[in-house]
Amino acid sequence: MKDKIIPFNSANEIGDELKYIGKAIKNSHISADGVFTEKCNHFFENFFSLKKSFLTTSCTSALEAVALLLNLKPGDEIILPSYTFVSTANAFILNGAKPIFIDIRADTLNLNEKLLESHITNKTKAIIPVHYAGVACEMDEIIKIANDNNIIVIEDNAHGLFGKYKDKYLGTFGTFSTQSFHETKNLTCGEGGALFINDKKYIDRAEIILDKGTNRKEFLSGLQDKYSWVDHGSSYRLADLLAAFLYGQIRGYTEIQSKRKKIFNYYFKNLTDWAMNNGVSLPTVPSHCQSSYHIFYLIMPNKPSRDKLINWLQNSNVKAVFHYIPLNSSKMSIKNGWDTSECPVSVRISETIIRLPFYHSLENKDLDIIINKIIDFKSI
């Protein structure tokens, strides 16, 4: 009998997602700003004590909306880690801003806050910490540096929903934070995101930007007698059909998070001895941080051992993958003449990291297969 294939990711319902989709269809409103959009935003605003939540088509579109809110222009600079997804940079260069890449910490794989001040100039408009794998960046120091230099903080929280830093939820530190509900994330609706705003002065303009640059909300509220184009913007709002699926996930978030925590701890407990004996590193979660349990990874001793283990698992019907290529050394950075100085930790992690299968429907029998295949690997 052929071995079961264990995928890297599997998007599964947790409870009433299909029921809510059915209700959305019966409501005869499946585009943006429907009943389920309101329910999701209401949950986020109350749970995280936000000034405002907006569901968006993706985390990318939420970042693009922030770039418009900040009126970024050519010559402005934004600081971000080199080791992150391309959207963290792309959203801002669309408006002409220049990305300033800095290296990551060797423990949490987050932006190295010790390098921040040396990269700040009078052109710096924003710092974008990315909470890698759902483990918090050192937000106290980042916020202090930003405040001292009058710089906006935008949390790229695509990995970190429900994670905490010193008992405070990620996504609540910066002026803005962006979330992802892509199918690989803890909560999903296939493709989706959210913009969290923690300063009310940006809310009214955000409404316009998210509505293609129009005063649609004021028109529908009777505050304007004409529906017109008044600002920059795009089609950034999430369809209510997708919000309905997301609401089902939200209703089951405690079960999802509990299952992911158990999976993370199961991996950690059963791979610790093997990792210590083979020079492999497991995820670091500082004591003052609470993980969102988004990723479980191994950092191998070198690139050949990483590639061999991925192939070993692939041949055993276990789908494991590597992750980002450093943005500072990408073809895009070279083509645009951005700073391509080496970020050595980013390079090393890019060449040695393996992400293991991680989704809430993984059962212990599946985890045992993955773990035993890793322990049987002899080529380090």
PyMOL commands that set and color helices and strands:
alter all, ss='L'
color gray80, all
select helices_A, chain A and resi 17-26+35-47+59-69+87-93+113-119+132-134+139-148+200-210+216-220+240-251+253-278+303-315+327-329+331-336+344-352+364-375
alter helices_A, ss='H'
color red, helices_A
select strands_A, chain A and resi 52-56+77-81+98-102+124-127+152-156+164-165+168-169+176-180+193-197+289-290+297-299+353-355
alter strands_A, ss='S'
color yellow, strands_A
deselect
rebuild
show_as cartoon
